[in-house]
């Protein structure tokens, strides 16, 4: 499923236009993004939790040349599936 498929599914399920569903999906995604940018978690009981963690700077190696390179620190987005979602998939 991609974003367009999600918008169509939301529109059909809620009985609203695709434009309205698109606005709703965009609002959900942008608010999750805002929460993660500010360092908060986005937790949805039964579905899962989006969170961030910082990956420290480290040395890496270019596989083609063997040269050592510096890899900067990076904020990573993580998702942990909730119990209900995990059980429904299995």
C-alpha positions in Angstrom: 0.0 0.0 0.0 1.3 3.4 -0.9 0.0 6.9 0.1 -2.4 7.1 -2.8 -3.9 3.7 -1.9 -4.2 4.8 1.7 -6.0 8.0 0.7 -8.5 6.0 -1.4 -9.1 3.5 1.4 -9.7 6.3 3.9 -12.1 8.0 1.5 -14.1 4.8 0.9 -14.2 3.8 4.6 -15.2 7.3 5.8 -17.5 8.1 2.9 -15.7 11.4 2.1 -14.0 12.7 -1.0 -10.5 11.8 -1.9 -9.5 15.5 -1.4 -10.8 15.5 2.1 -9.1 12.1 2.8 -5.9 13.4 1.4 -6.0 16.4 3.7 -6.7 14.1 6.7 -3.8 11.7 5.8 -1.4 14.7 5.3 -2.5 16.1 8.6 -1.8 12.9 10.4 1.6 12.4 8.8 2.7 16.0 9.4 1.7 15.9 13.1 3.6 12.7 13.6 6.6 14.3 11.9 6.3 17.4 14.1 6.2 15.3 17.3 9.3 13.4 16.2 11.2 16.5 15.3 10.5 18.0 18.8 11.9 14.8 20.4 8.5 13.4 21.5 7.1 9.9 20.8 4.0 9.3 18.7 2.2 6.4 20.4 -1.0 4.8 19.1 -2.4 2.1 21.4 -2.9 -1.1 19.5 -1.0 0.1 16.5 2.5 1.1 17.6 4.9 3.8 18.6 7.1 6.0 16.5 10.2 7.3 18.3 13.7 8.7 17.6 17.2 7.7 18.7 20.5 9.3 17.9 23.2 7.2 16.2 26.6 8.4 17.2 29.2 9.6 14.8 31.6 6.8 13.7 34.3 5.8 11.3 33.3 3.9 8.2 35.2 2.4 5.3 34.7 3.0 1.6 34.5 -0.5 0.2 35.8 0.5 -3.2 39.0 2.2 -2.0 39.4 1.0 1.6 39.7 4.6 2.7 38.4 5.5 6.2 35.6 8.1 6.2 33.8 10.0 9.0 30.1 9.2 9.3 28.3 12.0 11.1 25.8 11.5 13.9 22.2 11.0 12.8 18.8 11.0 14.3 17.0 7.7 13.4 13.3 7.1 13.3 12.1 3.9 14.9 8.8 2.1 14.9 7.7 -0.5 17.4 4.6 -2.4 16.5 1.9 -2.6 19.2 0.6 -5.9 20.6 -2.7 -5.8 18.7 -1.0 -5.1 15.4 1.6 -7.9 15.9 -1.1 -10.4 16.8 -3.4 -9.5 13.9 -0.5 -9.9 11.4 0.5 -13.3 12.8 
